[in-house]
Amino acid sequence: MATRKGCTAAQLALAWVHHQGTDVVPIPGTTKLENLKQNIGALSVKLTPEELAELESFASSEAVKGERHAYMNSTWINSETPPLSSWRGNLEGV
């Protein structure tokens, strides 16, 4: 699909996350300026409802199988992330 859309696979993945709603923000990590520019390019990738459904089918619970990393579930157990409502006051004017 990335080839069809004229973008990279990473841009397509970021665009998919971006299309999940106004309360979801992709936060890609990079140390290279060129990768940052490519990540920003994901904002121009527009996905139709049909394309979103196609992408969702690639990662359906039936399609994704297998074990996950043994420590994956414990990475967030001891975190104390404040509720989103407490962030809003700090983000005004940003």
N, C-alpha and C positions, 0 to 999 in steps of 0.2 A: 504494500500500500504506500509506503514511503516513496518508492520509485514513481508510482502513479501520481502522487501528490507533488513530486519534484522537491522533496525535502529529505533530510537524513532520518534514519530510524530514531535517533535521539530526539530530533525535533518533533517527530510524530508522537513519540511517547510523552513529551512535555505538552504538546498540543492536546492530547487526550486528557491529561490531568487538568489542564486549563479549562477544558470543556465540562468538567464535572460539577461546576457550580461556582457561585460567587464566594462561597465559604471555603473553597479549596484553592491553595496556591502551591504550584510546584516550586521547590527550592533546590535547584541543581547545584552541585558543588563542582568547582573547577579551579585550577590554578593557572590556566592559560587564557590569555586575552582572546585568541582565536576561538576557543571553545565557548567562551562567554558570548561572543558575537553570534555563534551558531545557536546557542541557547535562546538568545533574544529573538532570533529568526523564527523560533517556534510560535511566537505570537502572531505571525502572519499566516500560519497554517490553519485554515478553516475546515472544519469537519461537518459533514451533513449528518442528519440523524441516521441515515443508512450506513454511512461510514463508521459512526460511533457503534452501531449495532454489530457491524462486522468486526471491529476491534474487540468489542466485549466478548464476542464468540471465540476469539483466539485465547482468551484467558478465562474461559468458563470453568466452573468447578469440575466439569467432566473432562476438560482438556488438560488441566494442570494437575499432575499427579506426582507422588513421590515424597520423600522425607524432606524436611526443612533442616536448616542448621540447628544443631543441638542446643545452642545457647540463645537462639533468636528470641524466644519468648521471655527470657529473663533480662533482656537488655533494658526494658522499660520498667521493670517491677519496682525499683527503688527511686524512680523519678517522681518529682513533685511539680508537675507542670500546672501553673495557675490556670483557672478557667478563662476561656476566650473573653468573657464579659469584662474581665479585669484588664485586658490588653487594650480595649477600645479607647479608653481615655488617653492612653499613651501614644496612640497612633494618629490622633487628630492633627491635621495640618501636614501630615507626611505625604 
